[in-house]
């Protein structure tokens, strides 16, 4: 596991697509560019035999930590790699003094919700709201 480098870009996006993380309204290249501008040391990739097989973006705003784009090569899902990526992201966030980590899951993605429950995450009694300030594409 290591921090993202520019040569990882295409492989990261392949993992995101294969994991079902991309959406038409989010430009993956812009999401990477935006992450590299803020806390780029919290953008991690996992390698197996020099092949990129997993990715996670973490962030910390001084109040809460956030997890985005946790993705694992579909052939390796269920092997513990996603958990390893989360453990490292949490370790780095804790090192920054982060008291709580939040993440968002699409409502229909019950399998992923169960994955996070096994890692100790609980559903908060909140409504997630968003407002797009910049329209990509």
C-alpha positions as CSV (number, residue, x, y, z in Angstrom):
1,X,0.0,0.0,0.0
2,X,1.2,3.5,-0.8
3,X,0.1,7.0,-1.7
4,X,-1.3,7.6,-5.2
5,X,1.2,8.8,-7.9
6,X,0.2,10.2,-11.3
7,X,1.1,7.0,-13.1
8,X,-1.7,5.2,-11.2
9,X,-4.5,7.4,-12.7
10,X,-5.7,5.0,-15.4
11,X,-5.6,2.0,-13.1
12,X,-7.4,3.8,-10.4
13,X,-10.2,4.8,-12.7
14,X,-10.4,1.2,-14.0
15,X,-10.9,0.0,-10.4
16,X,-13.6,2.6,-9.8
17,X,-15.5,1.6,-12.9
18,X,-15.2,-2.1,-12.2
19,X,-16.4,-1.5,-8.6
20,X,-19.4,0.5,-9.8
21,X,-18.2,3.7,-8.1
22,X,-18.4,6.1,-11.0
23,X,-21.5,8.1,-12.1
24,X,-22.0,10.1,-15.2
25,X,-22.2,13.4,-13.3
26,X,-18.8,12.9,-11.6
27,X,-15.8,13.2,-13.9
28,X,-13.3,10.7,-12.4
29,X,-10.3,12.7,-13.7
30,X,-11.6,15.9,-12.1
31,X,-12.2,14.0,-8.8
32,X,-8.6,12.8,-8.9
33,X,-7.3,16.3,-9.7
34,X,-9.4,17.8,-6.9
35,X,-8.1,15.2,-4.4
36,X,-4.5,15.9,-5.4
37,X,-5.0,19.5,-4.5
38,X,-6.1,18.7,-1.0
39,X,-4.6,16.1,1.4
40,X,-3.0,14.1,-1.4
41,X,-1.3,11.9,1.2
42,X,-4.7,10.5,2.1
43,X,-5.2,9.1,-1.4
44,X,-4.0,5.5,-1.2
45,X,-3.6,2.6,-3.5
46,X,-3.0,-1.1,-2.9
47,X,-0.7,-3.1,-5.1
48,X,-0.4,-6.9,-5.7
49,X,2.7,-7.9,-7.7
50,X,3.1,-4.4,-9.0
51,X,-0.6,-4.3,-10.2
52,X,-3.0,-1.7,-8.8
53,X,-5.8,-3.6,-7.1
54,X,-7.4,-1.2,-4.7
55,X,-7.9,2.5,-3.8
56,X,-9.3,4.7,-1.1
57,X,-9.6,8.5,-0.8
58,X,-9.7,9.9,2.7
59,X,-10.1,13.4,3.9
60,X,-10.2,15.4,7.1
61,X,-11.7,18.9,7.5
62,X,-10.7,19.4,11.2
63,X,-14.1,18.1,12.4
64,X,-14.8,14.8,10.6
65,X,-12.9,12.4,8.4
66,X,-14.5,11.2,5.2
67,X,-14.0,8.1,3.1
68,X,-14.6,8.2,-0.6
69,X,-13.8,5.9,-3.5
70,X,-13.0,2.7,-1.6
71,X,-12.7,0.3,-4.5
72,X,-11.2,-3.2,-4.9
73,X,-10.6,-5.2,-8.1
74,X,-13.7,-7.4,-8.3
75,X,-11.5,-10.5,-8.5
76,X,-10.1,-9.7,-5.1
77,X,-13.2,-8.5,-3.3
78,X,-13.8,-10.5,-0.2
79,X,-10.1,-11.2,0.4
80,X,-9.7,-8.5,3.1
81,X,-8.1,-5.9,0.9
82,X,-10.9,-3.4,1.4
83,X,-10.5,-3.8,5.1
84,X,-6.7,-3.3,4.9
85,X,-7.3,-0.1,2.9
86,X,-9.8,1.1,5.5
87,X,-7.5,0.3,8.4
88,X,-4.7,2.4,6.8
89,X,-7.0,5.3,6.0
90,X,-8.4,5.3,9.6
91,X,-4.8,5.1,11.0
92,X,-3.8,8.1,9.0
93,X,-6.9,10.0,10.0
94,X,-6.4,9.2,13.6
95,X,-2.8,10.5,13.3
96,X,-4.3,13.8,12.3
97,X,-6.5,13.9,15.4
98,X,-9.7,12.9,13.6
99,X,-12.4,12.0,16.1
100,X,-15.0,10.4,13.8
101,X,-15.1,9.1,10.2
102,X,-18.1,9.4,7.9
103,X,-18.9,7.9,4.6
104,X,-21.8,7.6,2.3
105,X,-23.3,4.6,0.6
106,X,-25.9,4.5,-2.0
107,X,-29.2,3.2,-0.5
108,X,-29.5,0.2,-2.7
109,X,-25.9,-1.0,-2.0
110,X,-26.8,-3.2,1.0
111,X,-23.8,-5.5,0.4
112,X,-21.4,-2.6,0.9
113,X,-23.3,-1.4,3.9
114,X,-22.8,-4.8,5.5
115,X,-19.1,-4.6,4.7
116,X,-18.8,-1.3,6.7
117,X,-20.9,-2.7,9.5
118,X,-18.4,-5.5,9.9
119,X,-15.7,-2.8,10.2
120,X,-17.6,-1.2,13.1
121,X,-19.5,1.5,11.2
122,X,-23.1,2.3,12.2
123,X,-25.8,4.1,10.4
124,X,-26.2,7.6,11.7
125,X,-29.7,9.1,12.1
126,X,-29.1,11.9,9.6
127,X,-30.2,12.9,6.2
128,X,-27.4,13.3,3.7
129,X,-27.9,16.4,1.6
130,X,-25.8,17.8,-1.2
131,X,-25.7,20.8,-3.6
132,X,-23.5,20.8,-6.7
133,X,-21.5,24.0,-6.9
134,X,-19.6,23.0,-10.0
135,X,-21.2,21.0,-12.8
136,X,-18.7,18.7,-14.4
137,X,-18.9,18.2,-18.1
